[in-house]
Each structure stands twice: as C-alpha cells, then as structure tokens.
Amino acid sequence: QVQLVESGGGLVQPGGSLRLSCAASGSIFSIYIMGWYRQAPGKQRELVAAITSGGSTNYADSVKGRFTISRDNAKNTVYLQMNSLKPEDTAVYYCNLVQLATNYQSWGQGTQVTVSS
C-alpha cells in the first residue's frame, strides 16, 4: 500500500552532517507513526527518531540534540537531519511507517551511513 524510498546516505567525517530523505508513495491514512531506524553490524535494529501524524517527535537518547526528524507534506517526504555525526552513528538507516488503524507496516530498503575519518 505504501512504498518508502530512502536517499541521502553516504560517507562523512566525524562532526559532519547528512540529511536523509524518505519519500512515500501510495495511500497514507491520517493516523500514523513514521520513524527512522538503524542497524549497525552485529547489532539489533534500533529506533532513532519518530514522528506522528499529529507532529509529535521522539528521539533516542544517543541522538537527541543532534538529529531532527521532520516532514514536508507537500512532497510527501520525511527527513532526518543528522548533525555532529559520530563514528558510532555508522549503520544502515531504514525508514518505517506504521498505520495505527490496521497495524500495517512498510519499510524502506535502507541507506548506508558511514562516519569515518
């Protein structure tokens, strides 16, 4: 029902910035939660940031103050602005959508973020 396509990943030095984009297509119902997850080698996938259809946001403690999740309704896109990047931020980042009425989930294919000098 909903297709998610991430972009914006790449290689960046510590202290640098990247902006990830998640473009959604298909039917999106009014009540939803969209989030960015990441999975580092040998680690479980973890929630980085989330935003609700009402505009509330939530962040992992490890990224609070450095990352910002936002949305552009006109472009049907969610963003993750990542500043002051650290090597421990290195992971594959995935966009996720949950529609609460049906518990339907959609995942993007992921985009690699590598923070290294």
N, C-alpha and C positions, 0 to 999 in steps of 0.2 A: 504494500500500500504506500509506503514512504521509502524513498531512496535517499541515502545520505552519501555525499561525496566530500571527503576531506582534501584540503590542499594547504600549502604553506610551510610544510616541514622542510628540514634541511640541516646543514652543518653550521654551527655558530660557536664563537668563542665564549668562554665564561664571562658573564657580565653583559652579554649581548641580548638582543631581543628578536622575537619572531611573532608573527601573527598567523594563527591557524584559522582556516575557514571551513565551515560545514554547510554546504548547500543542500537544501532539502527540496525534493520534488514529490508530487503526489498529494494525497489528501491528508491534511493535518487537522485534527479536531481541536476544539478550543481549550480543553484541559489536558495539559501535557507537562512533562519534565524533559528537558534536554540537558545532556551532560557530556563532559569530556572525561574520558578515562585514559589511563596509560598503563602500559605493561613493559617493564624492564626485563632484560634477560634473567631468567631464574626466579622471577618474582611473579606474584599474582597480580591480576589486573586490579587497579585501584581507581576510585573516583577522584578526579582532580577538581572539577568545578561543575556546578549545575545551575540551571535557570528554569523557573517555572513559567507557565503561560501567564501568570499574574505578575511576573517580573521579579520575584524573589530570587536571590542568589545564595549559593553556599559554596565554600571552598575548603579544600583540605588544609590543615594547619601548615603543611610544608610549603604551600604556595601562596598563602594569604599575604596580601600586601605586595605581591609580585605579579600575580596573574589576575586578569579581569575577563570575565565572560560577559558577552553582550549579544544583542541580536539586531538585525535590520529586517523589519517586517516587509518592507517594500521589495527587498531582494530575496526574502525567504531564506536567510542565511544567519547562522550563529557563528560567533567569533570567539577565539581565545587569544587574548593579547598576553604574551609572556615576556616579562622584563626581568632583568638581573638574573639571567639564566645561570644555573649551576650544573656541574657535571652530573650530579645525581638526578637531574631532570631528564637525562637521556632515556628515551623509551619510544615505543610506538604509541602514538596517540590516536584514540578512537572516539568518534562522535556517536552518541547514543540518543535515541528518542523513546520515551515511554508514553503511550496514551492511556491515561488512567481509567477511562471508562471500560476499556477492553483488556487492559494489561498487555497490549500489543507493543512489541519492541522491534526496533530497527537499528542496525549497526552499520557504520561505515567500514571501509576496508582498512583504514588506518594510514597514518602518515608518520614517517620516521623523523624524530628529532634527536640530533646528536649534539651535545655540548662538550667541546673538547678544545684544548689548546694545541 
